[in-house]
Structures are given as C-alpha cells and as structure tokens.
Amino acid sequence: MARIPRPAARILLVDGACRVLLMRFTPDDRPPLW
C-alpha cells in the first residue's frame, strides 16, 4: 500500500481512512490535515 518508504504513514492514512489514520499517525505538533 505504501509505495514511498519515507511518508509511509502519510500514504497509509490517505489509503486507509484519510482522516482516522491521519489523526492517529499525526502528532499534536503537526496539524491533522497534513
């Protein structure tokens, strides 16, 4: 699913839930809309 080994979390969240995973993977230091 994650083609890029760097932003794997980004790809996963976009491919998975687009928002659920994003909020989970994204820390409080970064916005949930990254």
Residue pairs with C-beta under 8 A, 6 or more apart in sequence:
1 11
1 12
1 15
1 16
2 8
2 11
2 12
2 15
3 11
4 10
4 11
9 21
9 25
10 25
10 34
12 21
12 25
13 19
13 20
13 21
13 22
13 24
13 25
13 26
14 22
19 32
22 32
22 33
22 34
23 32
26 32
26 34
